[in-house]
Amino acid sequence: MTAPTETSTGASVAADSRRWLERLGDGASRDAAIAELHALLLKAARFEVDRRRAALPHLRGGDYEDLAQQSADDALVAVLAKLDRFRGESRFTTWAYKFALLEAAVKVRRRAWQGREIPLEEEAWSTLSSATAWAGRGAEDAELFAVLREEIENLSPRRREVLVAVALNDVPIDVLAERLGSTRGALYKSLHDARRKLRSALRERGIDPGPQGEEKR
């Protein structure tokens, strides 16, 4: 038996994806295709919720399933709304699967912070060491610690709030946006501006802040 070639495999993937799009369009098979797609998304959501269970030790068994169901429902709505954006660069099911993984990840992060106070100011300084990877130095460097604290205190209140919450305390930016009545875009800009100002201040003091880079949350 001859092994399938890369071309035939690619054609098979394209044909499978095309069948999904056709079935999800207007037609008699649409309801069945949607139900099948939801089952796939639920499987993905359950996987992601289970992978992140450690972040939600206070939940009961049924709560994890509820999160997975909500994630699959929202992912299904998103996939159906964006069918015209599918470009066939991967298998359709792989493309759709990512929507469920993202929805589940976001919901777990939000649930993890539900009812918790978000540290924005002085109480967060004890966790400054969590920012050392970004700063490019070790927490044991007392001089750098002092410089960082001084320069962070010189930031504007909003930039300082965002930096302390997101960079020092690992608060998901979508959770922070909801608490502050802001948007992800606005907070990303505040975070970017805070990091840029802090890096510039460190360089002026003769300290190399390390390679530039920002983590997306």
C-alpha positions as a Python dict, from the first residue, in 0.01 Angstrom:
ca = {
    (1, 'M'): (0, 0, 0),
    (2, 'T'): (139, 337, -100),
    (3, 'A'): (179, 597, 176),
    (4, 'P'): (-25, 913, 123),
    (5, 'T'): (175, 1200, -21),
    (6, 'E'): (186, 1548, 129),
    (7, 'T'): (-28, 1670, -160),
    (8, 'S'): (-298, 1408, -109),
    (9, 'T'): (-299, 1468, 265),
    (10, 'G'): (-339, 1843, 209),
    (11, 'A'): (-623, 1778, -36),
    (12, 'S'): (-793, 1556, 222),
    (13, 'V'): (-767, 1825, 489),
    (14, 'A'): (-906, 2086, 250),
    (15, 'A'): (-1194, 1858, 150),
    (16, 'D'): (-1280, 1786, 512),
    (17, 'S'): (-1278, 2156, 597),
    (18, 'R'): (-1491, 2235, 293),
    (19, 'R'): (-1749, 1977, 404),
    (20, 'W'): (-1767, 2141, 746),
    (21, 'L'): (-1829, 2482, 593),
    (22, 'E'): (-2094, 2344, 359),
    (23, 'R'): (-2275, 2161, 640),
    (24, 'L'): (-2265, 2469, 864),
    (25, 'G'): (-2420, 2683, 592),
    (26, 'D'): (-2791, 2707, 530),
    (27, 'G'): (-2925, 2361, 466),
    (28, 'A'): (-3085, 2051, 610),
    (29, 'S'): (-2759, 1931, 765),
    (30, 'R'): (-2687, 2255, 954),
    (31, 'D'): (-2843, 2157, 1288),
    (32, 'A'): (-2662, 1825, 1294),
    (33, 'A'): (-2333, 1993, 1202),
    (34, 'I'): (-2377, 2252, 1477),
    (35, 'A'): (-2445, 1979, 1733),
    (36, 'E'): (-2134, 1791, 1617),
    (37, 'L'): (-1926, 2107, 1633),
    (38, 'H'): (-2052, 2188, 1982),
    (39, 'A'): (-1951, 1840, 2099),
    (40, 'L'): (-1602, 1898, 1961),
    (41, 'L'): (-1577, 2238, 2131),
    (42, 'L'): (-1701, 2094, 2459),
    (43, 'K'): (-1429, 1829, 2446),
    (44, 'A'): (-1169, 2102, 2396),
    (45, 'A'): (-1313, 2317, 2674),
    (46, 'R'): (-1318, 2027, 2919),
    (47, 'F'): (-954, 1956, 2839),
    (48, 'E'): (-851, 2317, 2904),
    (49, 'V'): (-1056, 2354, 3222),
    (50, 'D'): (-915, 2030, 3356),
    (51, 'R'): (-562, 2143, 3268),
    (52, 'R'): (-616, 2459, 3474),
    (53, 'R'): (-798, 2303, 3771),
    (54, 'A'): (-516, 2397, 4007),
    (55, 'A'): (-612, 2763, 3964),
    (56, 'L'): (-963, 2688, 4096),
    (57, 'P'): (-921, 2465, 4403),
    (58, 'H'): (-1233, 2612, 4565),
    (59, 'L'): (-1471, 2484, 4295),
    (60, 'R'): (-1674, 2164, 4310),
    (61, 'G'): (-1699, 1902, 4037),
    (62, 'G'): (-2012, 2043, 3877),
    (63, 'D'): (-1860, 2390, 3863),
    (64, 'Y'): (-1583, 2270, 3633),
    (65, 'E'): (-1840, 2120, 3397),
    (66, 'D'): (-2040, 2444, 3401),
    (67, 'L'): (-1728, 2636, 3300),
    (68, 'A'): (-1664, 2393, 3017),
    (69, 'Q'): (-2024, 2416, 2896),
    (70, 'Q'): (-2019, 2797, 2903),
    (71, 'S'): (-1687, 2799, 2719),
    (72, 'A'): (-1816, 2563, 2451),
    (73, 'D'): (-2136, 2768, 2408),
    (74, 'D'): (-1945, 3095, 2367),
    (75, 'A'): (-1688, 2933, 2140),
    (76, 'L'): (-1966, 2798, 1916),
    (77, 'V'): (-2116, 3146, 1881),
    (78, 'A'): (-1772, 3287, 1796),
    (79, 'V'): (-1692, 3018, 1540),
    (80, 'L'): (-2027, 3054, 1361),
    (81, 'A'): (-1986, 3432, 1352),
    (82, 'K'): (-1639, 3403, 1199),
    (83, 'L'): (-1682, 3127, 944),
    (84, 'D'): (-1596, 3372, 668),
    (85, 'R'): (-1256, 3430, 832),
    (86, 'F'): (-1149, 3068, 798),
    (87, 'R'): (-871, 3064, 539),
    (88, 'G'): (-798, 2693, 525),
    (89, 'E'): (-446, 2731, 663),
    (90, 'S'): (-522, 2444, 901),
    (91, 'R'): (-792, 2182, 938),
    (92, 'F'): (-1127, 2344, 1020),
    (93, 'T'): (-1164, 2142, 1340),
    (94, 'T'): (-817, 2255, 1454),
    (95, 'W'): (-913, 2617, 1387),
    (96, 'A'): (-1241, 2581, 1577),
    (97, 'Y'): (-1075, 2392, 1863),
    (98, 'K'): (-865, 2698, 1945),
    (99, 'F'): (-1176, 2907, 2009),
    (100, 'A'): (-1282, 2669, 2287),
    (101, 'L'): (-934, 2661, 2439),
    (102, 'L'): (-926, 3040, 2450),
    (103, 'E'): (-1277, 3075, 2595),
    (104, 'A'): (-1199, 2818, 2865),
    (105, 'A'): (-869, 2984, 2955),
    (106, 'V'): (-1031, 3325, 2987),
    (107, 'K'): (-1318, 3193, 3200),
    (108, 'V'): (-1085, 3005, 3434),
    (109, 'R'): (-871, 3317, 3484),
    (110, 'R'): (-1178, 3527, 3555),
    (111, 'R'): (-1323, 3273, 3797),
    (112, 'A'): (-990, 3247, 3979),
    (113, 'W'): (-1010, 3618, 4064),
    (114, 'Q'): (-1383, 3626, 4138),
    (115, 'G'): (-1438, 3774, 4482),
    (116, 'R'): (-1067, 3842, 4532),
    (117, 'E'): (-929, 4188, 4592),
    (118, 'I'): (-695, 4303, 4320),
    (119, 'P'): (-371, 4444, 4465),
    (120, 'L'): (-299, 4779, 4306),
    (121, 'E'): (-63, 4960, 4541),
    (122, 'E'): (162, 4915, 4846),
    (123, 'E'): (49, 4566, 4943),
    (124, 'A'): (190, 4442, 4613),
    (125, 'W'): (552, 4540, 4673),
    (126, 'S'): (628, 4215, 4853),
    (127, 'T'): (578, 4036, 4521),
    (128, 'L'): (816, 4255, 4324),
    (129, 'S'): (1038, 3953, 4268),
    (130, 'S'): (782, 3819, 4021),
    (131, 'A'): (878, 4104, 3787),
    (132, 'T'): (1248, 4020, 3783),
    (133, 'A'): (1219, 3811, 3466),
    (134, 'W'): (1083, 4118, 3290),
    (135, 'A'): (1344, 4345, 3447),
    (136, 'G'): (1619, 4101, 3355),
    (137, 'R'): (1780, 4086, 3700),
    (138, 'G'): (1765, 3871, 4012),
    (139, 'A'): (1555, 3954, 4317),
    (140, 'E'): (1865, 3920, 4535),
    (141, 'D'): (2002, 4241, 4392),
    (142, 'A'): (1900, 4482, 4669),
    (143, 'E'): (2023, 4786, 4482),
    (144, 'L'): (1813, 4707, 4177),
    (145, 'F'): (1513, 4639, 4400),
    (146, 'A'): (1544, 4986, 4552),
    (147, 'V'): (1582, 5150, 4212),
    (148, 'L'): (1282, 4967, 4070),
    (149, 'R'): (1064, 5063, 4363),
    (150, 'E'): (1165, 5428, 4338),
    (151, 'E'): (1102, 5445, 3965),
    (152, 'I'): (770, 5263, 3986),
    (153, 'E'): (657, 5514, 4247),
    (154, 'N'): (737, 5789, 3996),
    (155, 'L'): (488, 5647, 3745),
    (156, 'S'): (145, 5803, 3704),
    (157, 'P'): (-121, 5646, 3932),
    (158, 'R'): (-291, 5458, 3648),
    (159, 'R'): (32, 5324, 3498),
    (160, 'R'): (145, 5217, 3844),
    (161, 'E'): (-186, 5043, 3914),
    (162, 'V'): (-173, 4848, 3590),
    (163, 'L'): (194, 4754, 3626),
    (164, 'V'): (152, 4639, 3988),
    (165, 'A'): (-160, 4435, 3912),
    (166, 'V'): (-57, 4275, 3582),
    (167, 'A'): (324, 4253, 3594),
    (168, 'L'): (374, 4202, 3968),
    (169, 'N'): (63, 4009, 4070),
    (170, 'D'): (-28, 3829, 3747),
    (171, 'V'): (-384, 3963, 3735),
    (172, 'P'): (-539, 3882, 3393),
    (173, 'I'): (-573, 4204, 3201),
    (174, 'D'): (-936, 4132, 3109),
    (175, 'V'): (-1020, 4093, 3480),
    (176, 'L'): (-843, 4420, 3562),
    (177, 'A'): (-1025, 4598, 3279),
    (178, 'E'): (-1360, 4484, 3419),
    (179, 'R'): (-1273, 4595, 3774),
    (180, 'L'): (-1146, 4935, 3663),
    (181, 'G'): (-1425, 4996, 3411),
    (182, 'S'): (-1171, 5019, 3131),
    (183, 'T'): (-1082, 4821, 2818),
    (184, 'R'): (-808, 4572, 2742),
    (185, 'G'): (-667, 4806, 2478),
    (186, 'A'): (-645, 5101, 2716),
    (187, 'L'): (-477, 4891, 2985),
    (188, 'Y'): (-232, 4737, 2738),
    (189, 'K'): (-130, 5090, 2641),
    (190, 'S'): (-86, 5190, 3008),
    (191, 'L'): (122, 4878, 3068),
    (192, 'H'): (334, 4939, 2758),
    (193, 'D'): (391, 5304, 2855),
    (194, 'A'): (479, 5210, 3213),
    (195, 'R'): (734, 4951, 3101),
    (196, 'R'): (885, 5186, 2846),
    (197, 'K'): (920, 5466, 3103),
    (198, 'L'): (1066, 5230, 3360),
    (199, 'R'): (1317, 5088, 3112),
    (200, 'S'): (1422, 5439, 3011),
    (201, 'A'): (1469, 5538, 3376),
    (202, 'L'): (1682, 5229, 3443),
    (203, 'R'): (1902, 5301, 3142),
    (204, 'E'): (1952, 5660, 3261),
    (205, 'R'): (2086, 5513, 3585),
    (206, 'G'): (2326, 5294, 3392),
    (207, 'I'): (2126, 4973, 3444),
    (208, 'D'): (2055, 4742, 3151),
    (209, 'P'): (1689, 4635, 3182),
    (210, 'G'): (1741, 4341, 2947),
    (211, 'P'): (1571, 4254, 2615),
    (212, 'Q'): (1242, 4426, 2549),
    (213, 'G'): (931, 4217, 2530),
    (214, 'E'): (576, 4207, 2660),
    (215, 'E'): (365, 3911, 2754),
    (216, 'K'): (13, 3900, 2618),
    (217, 'R'): (-257, 3793, 2862),
}
